[in-house]
C-alpha cells in the first residue's frame, strides 16, 4: 500500500472487466468498490482489491489469528 499526500494509505483496485486500475484511500475503499460495481456491473462484485495484495492481506490475517500455526 502506498500513501497519498495526507499520509493515508492507498489501496490498488482492479476491474478486469473494464480494464481499469486505480488507487483509492483505504478509508474510501469499500464505498469506491461498491459504487463502481453498482454503476458498472449491476451490483456484481467484479472490481476488487489488487489480487496479489488481497492474498497477502489474507495471509497476514490468517497468521495473526494463528490459523497457520503448525501443531
Backbone as JSON Lines, residues from 0, in Angstrom:
{"i":0,"aa":"X","n":[0.84,-1.17,0.0],"ca":[0.0,0.0,0.0],"c":[0.89,1.24,0.0]}
{"i":1,"aa":"X","n":[0.5,2.2,-0.74],"ca":[1.21,3.48,-0.78],"c":[0.43,4.47,0.06]}
{"i":2,"aa":"X","n":[0.97,5.67,0.16],"ca":[0.23,6.71,0.87],"c":[0.05,7.9,-0.05]}
{"i":3,"aa":"X","n":[-1.02,8.65,0.18],"ca":[-1.23,9.87,-0.59],"c":[-0.63,11.03,0.19]}
{"i":4,"aa":"X","n":[-0.88,12.23,-0.22],"ca":[-0.3,13.4,0.42],"c":[-0.73,13.58,1.86]}
{"i":5,"aa":"X","n":[-1.82,12.98,2.28],"ca":[-2.31,13.1,3.65],"c":[-1.78,11.97,4.53]}
{"i":6,"aa":"X","n":[-0.85,11.19,4.04],"ca":[-0.29,10.04,4.75],"c":[-1.31,8.94,5.01]}
{"i":7,"aa":"X","n":[-2.44,8.97,4.33],"ca":[-3.4,7.88,4.44],"c":[-3.01,6.82,3.41]}
{"i":8,"aa":"X","n":[-2.96,5.56,3.82],"ca":[-2.61,4.52,2.85],"c":[-3.61,4.46,1.7]}
{"i":9,"aa":"X","n":[-3.1,4.19,0.52],"ca":[-3.96,3.95,-0.63],"c":[-3.86,2.5,-1.03]}
{"i":10,"aa":"X","n":[-4.93,2.0,-1.6],"ca":[-5.03,0.59,-1.95],"c":[-5.3,0.49,-3.45]}
{"i":11,"aa":"X","n":[-4.58,-0.4,-4.15],"ca":[-4.85,-0.57,-5.57],"c":[-6.12,-1.39,-5.79]}
{"i":12,"aa":"X","n":[-7.0,-0.88,-6.64],"ca":[-8.18,-1.67,-7.02],"c":[-8.13,-1.92,-8.52]}
{"i":13,"aa":"X","n":[-8.71,-3.05,-8.9],"ca":[-8.63,-3.52,-10.28],"c":[-10.01,-3.97,-10.73]}
{"i":14,"aa":"X","n":[-10.35,-3.64,-11.98],"ca":[-11.54,-4.2,-12.61],"c":[-11.12,-4.73,-13.97]}
{"i":15,"aa":"X","n":[-10.98,-6.03,-14.05],"ca":[-10.57,-6.66,-15.3],"c":[-11.64,-6.46,-16.38]}
{"i":16,"aa":"X","n":[-12.91,-6.45,-15.99],"ca":[-14.0,-6.3,-16.96],"c":[-13.93,-4.95,-17.66]}
{"i":17,"aa":"X","n":[-13.56,-3.91,-16.93],"ca":[-13.46,-2.56,-17.5],"c":[-12.04,-2.23,-17.93]}
{"i":18,"aa":"X","n":[-11.1,-3.11,-17.61],"ca":[-9.68,-2.88,-17.86],"c":[-9.23,-1.59,-17.19]}
{"i":19,"aa":"X","n":[-9.62,-1.41,-15.91],"ca":[-9.22,-0.23,-15.17],"c":[-8.45,-0.62,-13.91]}
{"i":20,"aa":"X","n":[-7.54,0.26,-13.53],"ca":[-6.77,0.13,-12.3],"c":[-6.65,1.53,-11.71]}
{"i":21,"aa":"X","n":[-6.78,1.6,-10.4],"ca":[-6.64,2.88,-9.72],"c":[-6.23,2.63,-8.28]}
{"i":22,"aa":"X","n":[-5.9,3.67,-7.59],"ca":[-5.59,3.6,-6.16],"c":[-6.57,4.51,-5.44]}
{"i":23,"aa":"X","n":[-7.08,4.05,-4.32],"ca":[-8.01,4.86,-3.53],"c":[-7.54,4.85,-2.08]}
{"i":24,"aa":"X","n":[-7.87,5.9,-1.33],"ca":[-7.55,5.9,0.09],"c":[-8.24,4.73,0.79]}
{"i":25,"aa":"X","n":[-7.55,4.15,1.74],"ca":[-8.1,3.0,2.46],"c":[-9.47,3.29,3.04]}
{"i":26,"aa":"X","n":[-9.65,4.5,3.56],"ca":[-10.94,4.86,4.17],"c":[-12.09,4.9,3.15]}
{"i":27,"aa":"X","n":[-11.77,5.06,1.87],"ca":[-12.8,5.12,0.81],"c":[-12.96,3.8,0.06]}
{"i":28,"aa":"X","n":[-12.17,2.8,0.4],"ca":[-12.12,1.56,-0.38],"c":[-13.49,0.91,-0.56]}
{"i":29,"aa":"X","n":[-14.17,0.62,0.51],"ca":[-15.46,-0.08,0.42],"c":[-16.47,0.71,-0.41]}
{"i":30,"aa":"X","n":[-16.55,2.01,-0.17],"ca":[-17.5,2.84,-0.91],"c":[-17.17,2.89,-2.4]}
{"i":31,"aa":"X","n":[-15.88,3.03,-2.72],"ca":[-15.47,3.1,-4.13],"c":[-15.77,1.79,-4.86]}
{"i":32,"aa":"X","n":[-15.47,0.67,-4.22],"ca":[-15.75,-0.62,-4.85],"c":[-17.25,-0.82,-5.05]}
{"i":33,"aa":"X","n":[-18.02,-0.51,-4.02],"ca":[-19.47,-0.66,-4.12],"c":[-20.04,0.23,-5.22]}
{"i":34,"aa":"X","n":[-19.6,1.47,-5.26],"ca":[-20.1,2.41,-6.27],"c":[-19.76,1.92,-7.68]}
{"i":35,"aa":"X","n":[-18.51,1.5,-7.89],"ca":[-18.1,1.02,-9.21],"c":[-18.94,-0.19,-9.61]}
{"i":36,"aa":"X","n":[-19.03,-1.15,-8.72],"ca":[-19.76,-2.38,-9.06],"c":[-21.25,-2.12,-9.26]}
{"i":37,"aa":"X","n":[-21.82,-1.19,-8.51],"ca":[-23.23,-0.85,-8.69],"c":[-23.47,-0.15,-10.03]}
{"i":38,"aa":"X","n":[-22.65,0.83,-10.36],"ca":[-22.89,1.62,-11.56],"c":[-22.43,0.93,-12.84]}
{"i":39,"aa":"X","n":[-21.44,0.1,-12.76],"ca":[-20.89,-0.52,-13.98],"c":[-21.26,-1.98,-14.16]}
{"i":40,"aa":"X","n":[-21.6,-2.67,-13.08],"ca":[-21.78,-4.12,-13.18],"c":[-23.04,-4.62,-12.47]}
{"i":41,"aa":"X","n":[-24.05,-3.78,-12.39],"ca":[-25.35,-4.15,-11.82],"c":[-25.23,-4.76,-10.43]}
{"i":42,"aa":"X","n":[-24.23,-4.29,-9.67],"ca":[-24.07,-4.76,-8.3],"c":[-23.22,-6.01,-8.14]}
{"i":43,"aa":"X","n":[-22.84,-6.64,-9.24],"ca":[-21.99,-7.82,-9.15],"c":[-20.6,-7.42,-8.66]}
{"i":44,"aa":"X","n":[-19.99,-8.26,-7.83],"ca":[-18.65,-7.99,-7.3],"c":[-17.6,-8.3,-8.35]}
{"i":45,"aa":"X","n":[-17.38,-7.34,-9.24],"ca":[-16.41,-7.51,-10.33],"c":[-15.09,-6.85,-9.98]}
{"i":46,"aa":"X","n":[-15.12,-5.58,-9.59],"ca":[-13.91,-4.86,-9.2],"c":[-13.53,-5.28,-7.79]}
{"i":47,"aa":"X","n":[-12.24,-5.25,-7.51],"ca":[-11.78,-5.61,-6.18],"c":[-10.37,-5.13,-5.93]}
{"i":48,"aa":"X","n":[-9.88,-5.43,-4.75],"ca":[-8.5,-5.09,-4.39],"c":[-7.57,-5.92,-5.27]}
{"i":49,"aa":"X","n":[-6.45,-5.3,-5.65],"ca":[-5.43,-6.0,-6.45],"c":[-5.24,-7.4,-5.87]}
{"i":50,"aa":"X","n":[-5.41,-8.45,-6.67],"ca":[-5.38,-9.82,-6.16],"c":[-4.13,-10.17,-5.35]}
{"i":51,"aa":"X","n":[-2.96,-9.75,-5.77],"ca":[-1.74,-10.08,-5.02],"c":[-1.78,-9.46,-3.62]}
{"i":52,"aa":"X","n":[-2.28,-8.23,-3.53],"ca":[-2.38,-7.57,-2.23],"c":[-3.45,-8.24,-1.37]}
{"i":53,"aa":"X","n":[-4.57,-8.57,-1.97],"ca":[-5.64,-9.24,-1.23],"c":[-5.15,-10.57,-0.66]}
{"i":54,"aa":"X","n":[-4.38,-11.32,-1.45],"ca":[-3.83,-12.59,-0.97],"c":[-2.87,-12.37,0.18]}
{"i":55,"aa":"X","n":[-2.03,-11.36,0.07],"ca":[-1.06,-11.08,1.13],"c":[-1.77,-10.66,2.41]}
{"i":56,"aa":"X","n":[-2.8,-9.83,2.29],"ca":[-3.56,-9.42,3.47],"c":[-4.22,-10.63,4.12]}
{"i":57,"aa":"X","n":[-4.79,-11.51,3.31],"ca":[-5.42,-12.73,3.85],"c":[-4.39,-13.59,4.59]}
{"i":58,"aa":"X","n":[-3.19,-13.7,4.04],"ca":[-2.13,-14.46,4.7],"c":[-1.75,-13.84,6.04]}
{"i":59,"aa":"X","n":[-1.62,-12.51,6.06],"ca":[-1.26,-11.82,7.3],"c":[-2.35,-11.98,8.37]}
{"i":60,"aa":"X","n":[-3.6,-11.91,7.96],"ca":[-4.71,-12.08,8.9],"c":[-4.71,-13.51,9.45]}
{"i":61,"aa":"X","n":[-4.55,-14.48,8.56],"ca":[-4.54,-15.88,8.99],"c":[-3.37,-16.13,9.94]}
{"i":62,"aa":"X","n":[-2.22,-15.56,9.64],"ca":[-1.05,-15.71,10.5],"c":[-1.31,-15.06,11.86]}
{"i":63,"aa":"X","n":[-1.89,-13.86,11.85],"ca":[-2.18,-13.14,13.09],"c":[-3.18,-13.91,13.95]}
{"i":64,"aa":"X","n":[-4.12,-14.58,13.31],"ca":[-5.13,-15.34,14.04],"c":[-4.63,-16.71,14.47]}
{"i":65,"aa":"X","n":[-3.41,-17.06,14.06],"ca":[-2.85,-18.36,14.44],"c":[-3.36,-19.5,13.59]}
{"i":66,"aa":"X","n":[-3.98,-19.19,12.47],"ca":[-4.52,-20.24,11.62],"c":[-3.46,-21.01,10.85]}
{"i":67,"aa":"X","n":[-2.26,-20.43,10.77],"ca":[-1.19,-21.08,10.03],"c":[-0.2,-21.8,10.95]}
{"i":68,"aa":"X","n":[-0.47,-21.75,12.25],"ca":[0.42,-22.41,13.21],"c":[0.38,-23.92,12.99]}
{"i":69,"aa":"X","n":[1.56,-24.49,12.95],"ca":[1.64,-25.95,12.81],"c":[1.57,-26.55,14.2]}
{"i":70,"aa":"X","n":[0.89,-27.66,14.29],"ca":[0.72,-28.31,15.59],"c":[1.71,-29.41,15.77]}
